[in-house]
Amino acid sequence: MSKKILVLPGDGIGPEIVAEAIKVLDCLRHDHGLDVEVERGLIGGAAYDQTGKPLPDETLALAKAADSVLLGAVGGPAYDGLDRPLRPERGLLAIRSELELFGNLRPAILYPQLAAASALKPEVVSGLDIMIVRELTGGIYFGEPRGIRTLENGEREGYNTLVYRESEIERIGRLAFEIAARRNGRLCSVDKANVLEVTELWREVMNGLAPEYPAVDLSHMYVDNAAMQLVRAPKQFDVMVTTNMFGDILSDCASMLTGSIGMLPSASLDARSKGMYEPIHGSAPNIAGKGVANPLATILSVAMMLRYSLDQPDLARRVEDAVGTVLDQGLRTPDIHTPETRRVTTVEMGDAVLAALRD
Ligand code: NAD
């Protein structure tokens, strides 16, 4: 039975970059036997404009019925004055939590052709291929109680709660072990077990899982050291697994090692490998409609979808290889352009990936 993909282009450059990713999906359907049905829905500012809500009920129903979701990006200055519950970003948070997407996968891969774009020396980053697995629906971003209160002496105090249940740690741990087993078999769990009891439990649960995954070599690292090691010698890592807040910070740091926000995809998975796939960047209103956005992060998000939700690792590799080919050909959107390479538009980049896929 064919699988259903819900496509949510969103705002800003979202529709432009998603159009290129859909070309790739269509090519895989027609030329490579991928059996999927593609539906479209509204989210973010585009949804607010048409329905008054950033996540319409119809979109949520379609997302729940789909096998996976491909999202462009949401947000833009036109919506910044809206009440918080109506803002585009709220639609995104709501769909993540409604679909229970607890596992956020953010690869940091440096294409050798782009080594000069990294902030670090080429020898430190060339060949970099890290997968950060971040817990996405728990921890301090969701813990209760939270708030700002006024103390008896009139001073105000802000507070949040860092809390993880064993079951929450176990499910993100299992996802990370499984991913590490499919890669190079090295998993580094990042915590602050020397100070925080909640991550002492985190470490205990990870150690408890390890015997079930004999092909994976589990290590532990404190988060402060992990931040330092990511910049000092990032190639020591294969898969990293960590809490929501630590993962938020470390994954942004790792993504910058690769030099370009327009190149990096992400996946957010539920317990049954249903996922939402999106580039890590936002809606880039400053370049929307100009035909200059880099569509490769969105196209690489399709590759992640093929690997993690559609069980098509060979097609995933094909898409990734096609991206490698266009970079070898020296084609660059302005965000990754250097003097010796050829500047192309969003559509030209998408067409070049298609041509490489067909070869
Ligand atoms: P942004 O990621 O949209 O843009 C940051 C910079 O990167 C800009 O200079 C932009 O032109 C550039 N850029 C981003 N994607 C690019 C691409 N594919 N090709 C070339 N250049 C690219 O971040 P921002 O400017 O802080 O936010 C803009 C809007 O996006 C805001 O409304 C924000 O809330 C929203 N946002 C949405 C998401 C999401 O949908 N997941 C994520 C982050 C920000």
Residues whose N, C-alpha, C, O or C-beta is under 5 A from the ligand:
A	BS01	NAD	G72 A73 V74 G75 G76 G262 P279 I280 H281 G282 S283 A284 P285 N286 I287 V292 A293 N294 D335
